[in-house]
């Protein structure tokens, strides 16, 4: 039997139910799949708030298969908020290399410094306080609280969005997260939200593998632009060369990076503005 048939049959059965029975069937379906097909990741084997914090920041805009090896090396190098807060940023960036969106590394270290200085190295279990940390945002703050503290917070990420669209918005398009959020709140487990959200994410990953991405029906869906030749690639190359050479001039960047000079100069300016690099005596280096 093709792998998609049981899922199609599940959806057919779901559509025949009354509205009052759909939520119960939905919960049991998600839990059943999780029991039989849960994915295993290192960050799921811990409830250490720091480890969860790092994993959730890494998983922003980055697929799990890319995060997995980077996460373990990063935690080994910086095992606590204190270790991360005190490390030279160049060292932090070298362990982040390959994950992309490098500003996340800077925000992660700045967040660690705030946790150390304001909370004595102990992450607060309040999503409103976590949301105030650099680079976090409401959804990530809520996910951290669910996974680190087993709190029944409400949040949406790409796989969760896919599951709810698949079941509850089959004939819809341009589905807004405000339409999904009440369903997330209605179905979240009060006893074990940590594993409930893991279960939703695993079901969503399965749907994408077998049916394409249901989130294409979301109003928030945007196809990621090509990395090759992009501004993101230029910024990555700038940081790559600075990690290797330590100090470089504009002319040296122009020789190392095969892009238009104006584009390279714009990305240098952007990295300076973000605080990832600094300049002194016409030489650029990683910010310390």
BAZADREN-344035 format. One record per atom (N, C-alpha, C): x, y negated, z. Coordinates in steps of 0.05 Angstrom, whole numbers. Layout:
N
{u:X v:Y w:Z}
...
//
This chain:
288
{u:17 v:24 w:0}
{u:0 v:0 w:0}
{u:18 v:-25 w:0}
{u:13 v:-44 w:-19}
{u:30 v:-68 w:-19}
{u:28 v:-83 w:8}
{u:50 v:-96 w:15}
{u:51 v:-110 w:41}
{u:30 v:-131 w:44}
{u:21 v:-142 w:21}
{u:2 v:-164 w:22}
{u:-27 v:-155 w:27}
{u:-33 v:-129 w:22}
{u:-60 v:-120 w:24}
{u:-72 v:-122 w:52}
{u:-57 v:-113 w:73}
{u:-69 v:-116 w:100}
{u:-74 v:-145 w:107}
{u:-58 v:-164 w:98}
{u:-62 v:-192 w:104}
{u:-87 v:-202 w:89}
{u:-90 v:-194 w:64}
{u:-114 v:-202 w:49}
{u:-139 v:-191 w:62}
{u:-138 v:-166 w:71}
{u:-161 v:-154 w:85}
{u:-167 v:-168 w:111}
{u:-146 v:-176 w:125}
{u:-149 v:-191 w:150}
{u:-164 v:-217 w:145}
{u:-157 v:-231 w:124}
{u:-170 v:-256 w:117}
{u:-199 v:-252 w:109}
{u:-204 v:-230 w:94}
{u:-231 v:-224 w:85}
{u:-249 v:-219 w:110}
{u:-239 v:-204 w:129}
{u:-254 v:-198 w:153}
{u:-258 v:-224 w:169}
{u:-237 v:-240 w:171}
{u:-238 v:-265 w:186}
{u:-261 v:-283 w:175}
{u:-263 v:-284 w:148}
{u:-283 v:-301 w:136}
{u:-312 v:-292 w:141}
{u:-315 v:-267 w:148}
{u:-342 v:-257 w:153}
{u:-351 v:-262 w:182}
{u:-333 v:-270 w:199}
{u:-340 v:-274 w:227}
{u:-354 v:-300 w:231}
{u:-369 v:-301 w:253}
{u:-381 v:-327 w:261}
{u:-359 v:-345 w:272}
{u:-364 v:-370 w:273}
{u:-344 v:-389 w:282}
{u:-336 v:-382 w:311}
{u:-354 v:-373 w:327}
{u:-348 v:-367 w:355}
{u:-330 v:-343 w:358}
{u:-330 v:-325 w:338}
{u:-313 v:-301 w:339}
{u:-286 v:-305 w:325}
{u:-283 v:-326 w:309}
{u:-259 v:-329 w:293}
{u:-235 v:-334 w:310}
{u:-237 v:-351 w:331}
{u:-214 v:-357 w:347}
{u:-203 v:-333 w:361}
{u:-221 v:-316 w:372}
{u:-213 v:-292 w:386}
{u:-199 v:-273 w:367}
{u:-210 v:-269 w:343}
{u:-197 v:-252 w:323}
{u:-170 v:-263 w:314}
{u:-169 v:-289 w:311}
{u:-144 v:-302 w:303}
{u:-123 v:-297 w:324}
{u:-129 v:-301 w:349}
{u:-109 v:-296 w:371}
{u:-99 v:-267 w:370}
{u:-118 v:-248 w:368}
{u:-110 v:-220 w:369}
{u:-93 v:-212 w:345}
{u:-99 v:-224 w:322}
{u:-84 v:-218 w:298}
{u:-55 v:-228 w:300}
{u:-52 v:-252 w:311}
{u:-25 v:-263 w:314}
{u:-9 v:-247 w:334}
{u:-21 v:-240 w:357}
{u:-7 v:-225 w:377}
{u:0 v:-197 w:367}
{u:-17 v:-185 w:352}
{u:-12 v:-158 w:341}
{u:12 v:-158 w:322}
{u:13 v:-178 w:305}
{u:35 v:-180 w:286}
{u:61 v:-185 w:302}
{u:60 v:-201 w:322}
{u:84 v:-207 w:338}
{u:94 v:-183 w:352}
{u:76 v:-167 w:363}
{u:84 v:-143 w:377}
{u:98 v:-123 w:359}
{u:90 v:-122 w:333}
{u:101 v:-103 w:315}
{u:124 v:-114 w:298}
{u:125 v:-141 w:294}
{u:144 v:-152 w:275}
{u:159 v:-177 w:285}
{u:162 v:-179 w:311}
{u:175 v:-204 w:321}
{u:204 v:-206 w:311}
{u:212 v:-230 w:305}
{u:240 v:-235 w:296}
{u:257 v:-239 w:321}
{u:283 v:-232 w:318}
{u:301 v:-234 w:341}
{u:322 v:-256 w:335}
{u:323 v:-275 w:353}
{u:343 v:-297 w:351}
{u:355 v:-300 w:379}
{u:380 v:-309 w:379}
{u:394 v:-312 w:404}
{u:380 v:-331 w:423}
{u:370 v:-353 w:411}
{u:357 v:-374 w:428}
{u:330 v:-364 w:440}
{u:320 v:-342 w:430}
{u:296 v:-331 w:442}
{u:302 v:-312 w:466}
{u:327 v:-307 w:470}
{u:335 v:-290 w:492}
{u:342 v:-305 w:517}
{u:337 v:-331 w:517}
{u:344 v:-348 w:540}
{u:321 v:-368 w:545}
{u:320 v:-376 w:570}
{u:302 v:-398 w:577}
{u:318 v:-422 w:589}
{u:344 v:-421 w:585}
{u:361 v:-443 w:594}
{u:353 v:-468 w:579}
{u:345 v:-489 w:593}
{u:335 v:-513 w:579}
{u:356 v:-526 w:561}
{u:381 v:-525 w:568}
{u:402 v:-536 w:550}
{u:404 v:-520 w:524}
{u:404 v:-494 w:527}
{u:406 v:-477 w:503}
{u:382 v:-481 w:485}
{u:358 v:-482 w:497}
{u:334 v:-487 w:481}
{u:335 v:-514 w:468}
{u:345 v:-534 w:482}
{u:347 v:-561 w:472}
{u:364 v:-562 w:447}
{u:387 v:-549 w:449}
{u:406 v:-548 w:426}
{u:393 v:-534 w:402}
{u:380 v:-511 w:407}
{u:368 v:-496 w:385}
{u:346 v:-511 w:371}
{u:330 v:-525 w:386}
{u:307 v:-540 w:374}
{u:317 v:-564 w:358}
{u:338 v:-577 w:366}
{u:350 v:-598 w:350}
{u:362 v:-587 w:324}
{u:376 v:-564 w:327}
{u:388 v:-552 w:303}
{u:367 v:-543 w:283}
{u:344 v:-534 w:293}
{u:323 v:-523 w:276}
{u:307 v:-545 w:263}
{u:311 v:-570 w:270}
{u:298 v:-592 w:256}
{u:308 v:-592 w:227}
{u:291 v:-588 w:208}
{u:298 v:-590 w:179}
{u:319 v:-569 w:170}
{u:323 v:-548 w:186}
{u:343 v:-529 w:178}
{u:333 v:-500 w:183}
{u:337 v:-483 w:163}
{u:327 v:-456 w:165}
{u:342 v:-439 w:186}
{u:327 v:-419 w:197}
{u:338 v:-403 w:219}
{u:364 v:-389 w:211}
{u:366 v:-379 w:186}
{u:389 v:-363 w:179}
{u:414 v:-380 w:178}
{u:411 v:-406 w:174}
{u:434 v:-424 w:175}
{u:441 v:-432 w:204}
{u:420 v:-434 w:220}
{u:425 v:-442 w:248}
{u:438 v:-420 w:265}
{u:430 v:-395 w:260}
{u:438 v:-373 w:278}
{u:468 v:-373 w:284}
{u:486 v:-372 w:264}
{u:515 v:-370 w:271}
{u:525 v:-396 w:282}
{u:515 v:-419 w:274}
{u:524 v:-445 w:284}
{u:516 v:-448 w:313}
{u:492 v:-439 w:320}
{u:482 v:-442 w:348}
{u:500 v:-427 w:367}
{u:507 v:-403 w:361}
{u:524 v:-387 w:380}
{u:551 v:-400 w:384}
{u:563 v:-409 w:362}
{u:590 v:-422 w:364}
{u:588 v:-448 w:379}
{u:567 v:-463 w:375}
{u:563 v:-489 w:388}
{u:560 v:-485 w:418}
{u:543 v:-466 w:426}
{u:538 v:-461 w:454}
{u:564 v:-451 w:468}
{u:580 v:-435 w:454}
{u:605 v:-425 w:465}
{u:624 v:-448 w:469}
{u:624 v:-468 w:451}
{u:643 v:-491 w:453}
{u:633 v:-511 w:474}
{u:606 v:-515 w:475}
{u:595 v:-535 w:493}
{u:572 v:-521 w:509}
{u:579 v:-507 w:530}
{u:559 v:-490 w:544}
{u:539 v:-505 w:562}
{u:543 v:-530 w:567}
{u:525 v:-545 w:585}
{u:522 v:-574 w:574}
{u:502 v:-587 w:585}
{u:498 v:-616 w:579}
{u:524 v:-631 w:585}
{u:536 v:-625 w:608}
{u:560 v:-639 w:616}
{u:583 v:-635 w:596}
{u:587 v:-610 w:587}
{u:608 v:-605 w:567}
{u:604 v:-620 w:541}
{u:579 v:-620 w:532}
{u:573 v:-634 w:507}
{u:576 v:-664 w:511}
{u:567 v:-675 w:533}
{u:568 v:-704 w:538}
{u:597 v:-714 w:538}
{u:615 v:-698 w:548}
{u:643 v:-707 w:552}
{u:661 v:-701 w:528}
{u:652 v:-685 w:509}
{u:669 v:-677 w:487}
{u:674 v:-700 w:467}
{u:697 v:-701 w:455}
{u:701 v:-720 w:433}
{u:681 v:-715 w:411}
{u:670 v:-736 w:399}
{u:649 v:-732 w:379}
{u:661 v:-717 w:355}
{u:686 v:-722 w:348}
{u:698 v:-708 w:326}
{u:697 v:-678 w:330}
{u:701 v:-669 w:355}
{u:699 v:-641 w:362}
{u:671 v:-631 w:358}
{u:652 v:-646 w:368}
{u:623 v:-639 w:365}
{u:616 v:-636 w:335}
{u:624 v:-655 w:319}
{u:618 v:-655 w:291}
{u:630 v:-632 w:276}
{u:654 v:-623 w:285}
{u:667 v:-601 w:272}
{u:651 v:-575 w:276}
{u:637 v:-572 w:298}
{u:620 v:-549 w:303}
{u:593 v:-551 w:290}
{u:585 v:-576 w:284}
{u:559 v:-581 w:271}
{u:562 v:-577 w:241}
{u:586 v:-579 w:230}
{u:591 v:-579 w:202}
{u:577 v:-555 w:188}
{u:562 v:-561 w:167}
{u:547 v:-540 w:152}
{u:517 v:-540 w:158}
{u:509 v:-554 w:179}
{u:480 v:-556 w:185}
{u:467 v:-579 w:171}
{u:482 v:-599 w:163}
{u:471 v:-622 w:150}
{u:457 v:-641 w:169}
{u:447 v:-663 w:157}
{u:434 v:-684 w:174}
{u:451 v:-689 w:199}
{u:476 v:-698 w:194}
{u:496 v:-700 w:215}
{u:489 v:-720 w:237}
{u:471 v:-738 w:231}
{u:463 v:-757 w:252}
{u:451 v:-742 w:276}
{u:440 v:-718 w:271}
{u:429 v:-702 w:293}
{u:451 v:-695 w:313}
{u:475 v:-690 w:304}
{u:497 v:-683 w:322}
{u:503 v:-707 w:341}
{u:503 v:-731 w:329}
{u:508 v:-755 w:345}
{u:486 v:-759 w:365}
{u:461 v:-756 w:356}
{u:438 v:-759 w:375}
{u:438 v:-738 w:396}
{u:446 v:-714 w:389}
{u:447 v:-692 w:408}
{u:467 v:-699 w:431}
{u:490 v:-709 w:423}
{u:509 v:-716 w:444}
{u:500 v:-739 w:460}
{u:488 v:-759 w:447}
{u:477 v:-782 w:463}
{u:456 v:-773 w:482}
{u:439 v:-755 w:473}
{u:418 v:-745 w:491}
{u:430 v:-730 w:515}
{u:451 v:-714 w:510}
{u:465 v:-700 w:532}
{u:477 v:-720 w:552}
{u:487 v:-742 w:542}
{u:499 v:-762 w:560}
{u:477 v:-775 w:577}
{u:453 v:-779 w:565}
{u:431 v:-791 w:581}
{u:422 v:-771 w:602}
{u:420 v:-745 w:594}
{u:411 v:-725 w:614}
{u:431 v:-723 w:637}
{u:456 v:-725 w:631}
{u:477 v:-724 w:652}
{u:475 v:-749 w:670}
{u:473 v:-772 w:658}
{u:475 v:-798 w:673}
{u:449 v:-805 w:687}
{u:426 v:-797 w:675}
{u:400 v:-805 w:687}
{u:386 v:-783 w:702}
{u:392 v:-758 w:695}
{u:378 v:-735 w:707}
{u:397 v:-715 w:720}
{u:422 v:-723 w:725}
{u:441 v:-706 w:738}
{u:446 v:-679 w:724}
{u:444 v:-681 w:697}
{u:449 v:-657 w:681}
{u:426 v:-637 w:680}
{u:403 v:-645 w:690}
{u:380 v:-627 w:690}
{u:358 v:-639 w:672}
{u:351 v:-624 w:651}
{u:331 v:-634 w:632}
{u:304 v:-635 w:645}
{u:291 v:-658 w:644}
{u:264 v:-660 w:655}
{u:244 v:-642 w:640}
{u:224 v:-633 w:654}
{u:204 v:-615 w:641}
{u:180 v:-630 w:632}
{u:182 v:-656 w:628}
{u:160 v:-673 w:619}
{u:165 v:-681 w:590}
{u:147 v:-673 w:571}
{u:152 v:-679 w:543}
{u:153 v:-710 w:537}
{u:140 v:-725 w:554}
{u:141 v:-754 w:550}
{u:169 v:-765 w:555}
{u:183 v:-754 w:575}
{u:210 v:-762 w:581}
{u:229 v:-752 w:560}
{u:226 v:-727 w:552}
{u:243 v:-715 w:532}
{u:241 v:-730 w:505}
{u:217 v:-739 w:499}
{u:211 v:-754 w:475}
{u:228 v:-780 w:473}
{u:235 v:-791 w:496}
{u:250 v:-816 w:497}
{u:280 v:-812 w:489}
{u:289 v:-787 w:489}
{u:317 v:-781 w:483}
{u:322 v:-785 w:453}
{u:346 v:-793 w:445}
{u:352 v:-799 w:417}
{u:347 v:-775 w:399}
{u:333 v:-780 w:376}
{u:330 v:-760 w:356}
{u:310 v:-738 w:362}
{u:294 v:-741 w:383}
{u:276 v:-719 w:390}
{u:249 v:-721 w:378}
{u:232 v:-739 w:386}
{u:205 v:-741 w:376}
{u:186 v:-724 w:391}
{u:160 v:-730 w:388}
{u:139 v:-717 w:404}
{u:138 v:-687 w:399}
{u:139 v:-678 w:374}
{u:136 v:-649 w:368}
{u:159 v:-633 w:379}
{u:184 v:-643 w:376}
{u:207 v:-629 w:387}
{u:207 v:-629 w:417}
{u:199 v:-651 w:429}
{u:197 v:-652 w:458}
{u:177 v:-632 w:469}
{u:154 v:-629 w:455}
{u:134 v:-609 w:464}
{u:144 v:-581 w:459}
{u:158 v:-576 w:437}
{u:168 v:-549 w:433}
{u:189 v:-541 w:453}
{u:206 v:-560 w:461}
{u:226 v:-555 w:482}
{u:212 v:-547 w:508}
{u:191 v:-562 w:515}
{u:177 v:-556 w:540}
{u:163 v:-528 w:539}
{u:153 v:-521 w:515}
{u:140 v:-495 w:513}
{u:161 v:-473 w:516}
{u:183 v:-475 w:503}
{u:203 v:-453 w:502}
{u:221 v:-453 w:527}
{u:227 v:-476 w:538}
{u:245 v:-477 w:561}
{u:230 v:-474 w:588}
{u:205 v:-485 w:589}
{u:190 v:-486 w:614}
{u:164 v:-471 w:613}
{u:158 v:-458 w:590}
{u:133 v:-443 w:586}
{u:108 v:-460 w:591}
{u:109 v:-485 w:582}
{u:87 v:-503 w:585}
{u:68 v:-502 w:561}
{u:43 v:-505 w:566}
{u:23 v:-503 w:544}
{u:20 v:-529 w:529}
{u:42 v:-538 w:518}
{u:41 v:-563 w:502}
{u:29 v:-557 w:475}
{u:23 v:-578 w:461}
{u:12 v:-575 w:434}
{u:30 v:-588 w:414}
{u:39 v:-573 w:394}
{u:57 v:-584 w:373}
{u:53 v:-568 w:347}
{u:62 v:-580 w:326}
{u:60 v:-568 w:299}
{u:87 v:-569 w:286}
{u:96 v:-547 w:275}
{u:120 v:-547 w:258}
{u:112 v:-531 w:233}
{u:131 v:-528 w:214}
{u:124 v:-518 w:188}
{u:110 v:-491 w:187}
{u:120 v:-471 w:203}
{u:108 v:-445 w:203}
{u:81 v:-445 w:217}
{u:79 v:-460 w:238}
{u:53 v:-462 w:252}
{u:33 v:-475 w:234}
{u:40 v:-495 w:220}
{u:22 v:-508 w:201}
{u:13 v:-488 w:180}
{u:31 v:-472 w:170}
{u:24 v:-453 w:149}
{u:3 v:-433 w:159}
{u:5 v:-424 w:184}
{u:-14 v:-404 w:195}
{u:-42 v:-416 w:197}
{u:-44 v:-440 w:207}
{u:-71 v:-451 w:211}
{u:-83 v:-459 w:184}
{u:-67 v:-468 w:165}
{u:-79 v:-473 w:138}
{u:-88 v:-447 w:125}
{u:-72 v:-426 w:128}
{u:-79 v:-400 w:116}
{u:-106 v:-390 w:126}
{u:-111 v:-392 w:152}
{u:-136 v:-382 w:163}
{u:-159 v:-402 w:162}
{u:-154 v:-426 w:169}
{u:-177 v:-445 w:174}
{u:-181 v:-465 w:152}
{u:-164 v:-467 w:132}
{u:-167 v:-488 w:112}
{u:-162 v:-475 w:84}
{u:-173 v:-452 w:79}
{u:-168 v:-437 w:55}
{u:-175 v:-452 w:29}
{u:-197 v:-467 w:30}
{u:-206 v:-481 w:6}
{u:-200 v:-511 w:7}
{u:-183 v:-519 w:25}
{u:-177 v:-547 w:28}
{u:-151 v:-555 w:15}
{u:-147 v:-580 w:12}
{u:-122 v:-591 w:3}
{u:-117 v:-617 w:18}
{u:-92 v:-626 w:18}
{u:-85 v:-650 w:33}
{u:-94 v:-649 w:62}
{u:-89 v:-626 w:75}
{u:-97 v:-622 w:102}
{u:-79 v:-638 w:121}
{u:-92 v:-655 w:137}
{u:-76 v:-672 w:155}
{u:-71 v:-657 w:181}
{u:-48 v:-662 w:193}
{u:-42 v:-649 w:219}
{u:-63 v:-656 w:241}
{u:-76 v:-679 w:238}
{u:-97 v:-685 w:258}
{u:-120 v:-666 w:256}
{u:-124 v:-653 w:234}
{u:-145 v:-632 w:231}
{u:-136 v:-606 w:243}
{u:-110 v:-601 w:243}
{u:-99 v:-576 w:253}
{u:-95 v:-577 w:283}
{u:-87 v:-600 w:294}
{u:-80 v:-602 w:322}
{u:-101 v:-592 w:341}
{u:-127 v:-599 w:337}
{u:-147 v:-588 w:356}
{u:-148 v:-558 w:357}
{u:-143 v:-545 w:334}
{u:-143 v:-516 w:333}
{u:-119 v:-505 w:348}
{u:-96 v:-518 w:346}
{u:-72 v:-510 w:361}
{u:-78 v:-512 w:391}
{u:-91 v:-533 w:399}
{u:-97 v:-537 w:427}
{u:-117 v:-516 w:437}
{u:-136 v:-509 w:420}
{u:-157 v:-489 w:428}
{u:-145 v:-461 w:431}
{u:-125 v:-455 w:415}
{u:-115 v:-427 w:414}
{u:-89 v:-422 w:430}
{u:-76 v:-443 w:439}
{u:-50 v:-439 w:453}
{u:-55 v:-423 w:478}
{u:-38 v:-404 w:483}
{u:-40 v:-388 w:507}
{u:-33 v:-405 w:532}
{u:-49 v:-402 w:552}
{u:-44 v:-416 w:578}
{u:-25 v:-399 w:595}
{u:-24 v:-373 w:590}
{u:-7 v:-356 w:607}
{u:21 v:-353 w:595}
{u:23 v:-352 w:569}
{u:49 v:-347 w:557}
{u:52 v:-363 w:531}
{u:52 v:-390 w:533}
{u:55 v:-407 w:509}
{u:81 v:-403 w:495}
{u:102 v:-396 w:510}
{u:129 v:-392 w:497}
{u:126 v:-371 w:475}
{u:116 v:-347 w:482}
{u:115 v:-326 w:463}
{u:92 v:-330 w:443}
{u:72 v:-344 w:451}
{u:50 v:-350 w:432}
{u:61 v:-367 w:408}
{u:77 v:-386 w:414}
{u:89 v:-402 w:393}
{u:109 v:-387 w:376}
{u:124 v:-369 w:390}
{u:142 v:-352 w:374}
{u:125 v:-334 w:355}
{u:103 v:-324 w:365}
{u:85 v:-307 w:349}
{u:74 v:-322 w:325}
{u:65 v:-347 w:329}
{u:55 v:-363 w:307}
{u:77 v:-368 w:286}
{u:101 v:-374 w:295}
{u:123 v:-380 w:276}
{u:130 v:-355 w:260}
{u:129 v:-332 w:273}
{u:136 v:-307 w:259}
{u:114 v:-300 w:238}
{u:89 v:-305 w:245}
{u:68 v:-300 w:226}
{u:70 v:-319 w:203}
{u:77 v:-344 w:209}
{u:80 v:-364 w:187}
{u:103 v:-357 w:168}
{u:125 v:-347 w:180}
{u:148 v:-338 w:163}
{u:140 v:-315 w:145}
{u:123 v:-297 w:156}
{u:114 v:-274 w:140}
{u:96 v:-283 w:118}
{u:78 v:-303 w:123}
{u:60 v:-313 w:102}
{u:76 v:-325 w:79}
{u:96 v:-341 w:86}
{u:112 v:-354 w:65}
{u:127 v:-333 w:48}
{u:135 v:-312 w:60}
{u:149 v:-291 w:46}
{u:131 v:-276 w:27}
{u:106 v:-272 w:35}
{u:87 v:-256 w:19}
{u:68 v:-272 w:2}
{u:63 v:-296 w:9}
{u:42 v:-312 w:-5}
{u:52 v:-338 w:-16}
{u:77 v:-345 w:-14}
{u:85 v:-372 w:-19}
{u:79 v:-388 w:6}
{u:82 v:-414 w:4}
{u:80 v:-431 w:27}
{u:52 v:-443 w:29}
{u:35 v:-434 w:48}
{u:9 v:-446 w:51}
{u:10 v:-476 w:58}
{u:33 v:-485 w:68}
{u:36 v:-513 w:76}
{u:36 v:-532 w:51}
{u:37 v:-520 w:28}
{u:34 v:-537 w:4}
{u:7 v:-551 w:3}
{u:-12 v:-541 w:18}
{u:-38 v:-554 w:20}
{u:-39 v:-576 w:41}
{u:-17 v:-580 w:54}
{u:-15 v:-601 w:75}
{u:-10 v:-628 w:63}
{u:-23 v:-648 w:75}
{u:-18 v:-676 w:67}
{u:11 v:-684 w:72}
{u:24 v:-670 w:91}
{u:51 v:-677 w:99}
{u:72 v:-662 w:84}
{u:64 v:-644 w:65}
{u:83 v:-628 w:51}
{u:98 v:-645 w:30}
{u:125 v:-643 w:31}
{u:141 v:-657 w:11}
{u:164 v:-638 w:3}
{u:167 v:-634 w:-23}
{u:188 v:-617 w:-32}
{u:215 v:-631 w:-28}
{u:234 v:-617 w:-16}
{u:260 v:-628 w:-10}
{u:275 v:-633 w:-36}
{u:287 v:-657 w:-38}
{u:302 v:-663 w:-62}
{u:327 v:-647 w:-63}
{u:338 v:-645 w:-87}
{u:362 v:-629 w:-91}
{u:386 v:-640 w:-76}
{u:401 v:-623 w:-63}
{u:425 v:-631 w:-48}
{u:448 v:-639 w:-66}
{u:451 v:-625 w:-88}
{u:473 v:-629 w:-107}
{u:471 v:-658 w:-118}
{u:492 v:-673 w:-114}
{u:493 v:-700 w:-125}
{u:478 v:-721 w:-109}
{u:466 v:-712 w:-86}
{u:450 v:-730 w:-70}
{u:466 v:-748 w:-52}
{u:454 v:-768 w:-40}
{u:467 v:-785 w:-20}
{u:475 v:-768 w:4}
{u:458 v:-748 w:11}
{u:465 v:-730 w:33}
{u:491 v:-715 w:28}
{u:494 v:-707 w:3}
{u:519 v:-693 w:-4}
{u:543 v:-711 w:-2}
{u:540 v:-736 w:-11}
{u:562 v:-755 w:-9}
{u:570 v:-760 w:20}
{u:550 v:-764 w:37}
{u:555 v:-768 w:66}
{u:569 v:-744 w:78}
{u:560 v:-720 w:70}
{u:573 v:-696 w:80}
{u:602 v:-694 w:71}
{u:607 v:-701 w:46}
{u:635 v:-700 w:36}
{u:652 v:-721 w:51}
{u:642 v:-744 w:56}
{u:657 v:-765 w:71}
{u:665 v:-754 w:98}
{u:646 v:-742 w:113}
{u:652 v:-731 w:139}
{u:671 v:-707 w:138}
{u:667 v:-691 w:117}
{u:685 v:-668 w:113}
{u:714 v:-676 w:110}
{u:718 v:-696 w:93}
{u:745 v:-706 w:88}
{u:757 v:-720 w:113}
{u:740 v:-734 w:128}
{u:750 v:-747 w:152}
{u:758 v:-727 w:173}
{u:743 v:-705 w:175}
{u:750 v:-684 w:194}
{u:777 v:-672 w:187}
{u:783 v:-670 w:161}
{u:808 v:-658 w:152}
{u:831 v:-678 w:153}
{u:826 v:-703 w:144}
{u:849 v:-722 w:141}
{u:851 v:-742 w:164}
{u:830 v:-744 w:180}
{u:829 v:-762 w:204}
{u:824 v:-791 w:196}
{u:841 v:-802 w:178}
{u:838 v:-830 w:170}
{u:840 v:-832 w:139}
{u:821 v:-847 w:127}
{u:821 v:-850 w:98}
{u:813 v:-879 w:91}
{u:824 v:-888 w:69}
{u:816 v:-914 w:58}
{u:794 v:-911 w:37}
{u:782 v:-932 w:29}
{u:762 v:-931 w:8}
{u:774 v:-919 w:-18}
{u:798 v:-928 w:-25}
{u:810 v:-917 w:-49}
{u:815 v:-887 w:-48}
{u:822 v:-878 w:-24}
{u:826 v:-849 w:-21}
{u:800 v:-834 w:-24}
{u:778 v:-845 w:-13}
{u:752 v:-833 w:-17}
{u:744 v:-832 w:-47}
{u:750 v:-853 w:-61}
{u:744 v:-854 w:-90}
{u:759 v:-832 w:-105}
{u:783 v:-825 w:-96}
{u:798 v:-804 w:-109}
{u:788 v:-776 w:-102}
{u:778 v:-774 w:-77}
{u:769 v:-747 w:-67}
{u:741 v:-740 w:-75}
{u:724 v:-760 w:-79}
{u:695 v:-754 w:-84}
{u:688 v:-763 w:-112}
{u:679 v:-745 w:-128}
{u:673 v:-751 w:-156}
{u:644 v:-762 w:-158}
{u:641 v:-787 w:-149}
{u:616 v:-801 w:-152}
{u:622 v:-831 w:-157}
{u:601 v:-845 w:-165}
{u:605 v:-874 w:-171}
{u:615 v:-889 w:-146}
{u:635 v:-906 w:-149}
{u:645 v:-921 w:-126}
{u:624 v:-935 w:-110}
{u:604 v:-947 w:-124}
{u:583 v:-962 w:-109}
{u:567 v:-943 w:-91}
{u:562 v:-919 w:-100}
{u:547 v:-900 w:-84}
{u:564 v:-891 w:-59}
{u:589 v:-886 w:-63}
{u:607 v:-879 w:-41}
{u:608 v:-901 w:-20}
{u:610 v:-926 w:-30}
{u:612 v:-949 w:-11}
{u:586 v:-952 w:4}
{u:563 v:-947 w:-9}
{u:537 v:-949 w:5}
{u:535 v:-929 w:27}
{u:545 v:-904 w:22}
{u:543 v:-883 w:42}
{u:563 v:-888 w:65}
{u:585 v:-900 w:58}
{u:604 v:-907 w:80}
{u:590 v:-928 w:98}
{u:577 v:-947 w:86}
{u:563 v:-968 w:102}
{u:541 v:-955 w:118}
{u:527 v:-936 w:107}
{u:505 v:-922 w:122}
{u:516 v:-907 w:145}
{u:538 v:-893 w:142}
{u:550 v:-878 w:164}
{u:561 v:-896 w:185}
{u:571 v:-919 w:177}
{u:580 v:-939 w:197}
{u:556 v:-949 w:213}
{u:534 v:-955 w:200}
{u:510 v:-965 w:213}
{u:499 v:-944 w:233}
{u:500 v:-919 w:225}
{u:490 v:-897 w:242}
{u:508 v:-891 w:266}
{u:533 v:-901 w:264}
{u:552 v:-896 w:286}
{u:567 v:-871 w:284}
{u:566 v:-858 w:261}
{u:580 v:-832 w:257}
{u:610 v:-837 w:251}
{u:616 v:-859 w:238}
{u:644 v:-866 w:232}
{u:650 v:-894 w:241}
{u:676 v:-901 w:241}
{u:684 v:-928 w:248}
{u:706 v:-936 w:229}
{u:713 v:-962 w:228}
{u:734 v:-972 w:211}
{u:752 v:-990 w:226}
{u:778 v:-988 w:220}
{u:798 v:-1005 w:232}
{u:821 v:-1008 w:213}
{u:828 v:-1033 w:207}
{u:851 v:-1039 w:189}
{u:847 v:-1025 w:162}
{u:822 v:-1027 w:152}
{u:815 v:-1016 w:125}
{u:816 v:-985 w:124}
{u:818 v:-972 w:147}
{u:817 v:-943 w:148}
{u:792 v:-933 w:163}
{u:780 v:-913 w:152}
{u:756 v:-901 w:164}
{u:764 v:-876 w:180}
{u:749 v:-871 w:201}
{u:753 v:-847 w:217}
{u:727 v:-839 w:231}
{u:726 v:-815 w:241}
{u:702 v:-806 w:257}
{u:700 v:-823 w:282}
{u:677 v:-831 w:289}
{u:673 v:-847 w:313}
{u:679 v:-830 w:338}
{u:691 v:-841 w:358}
{u:699 v:-826 w:381}
{u:678 v:-831 w:404}
//
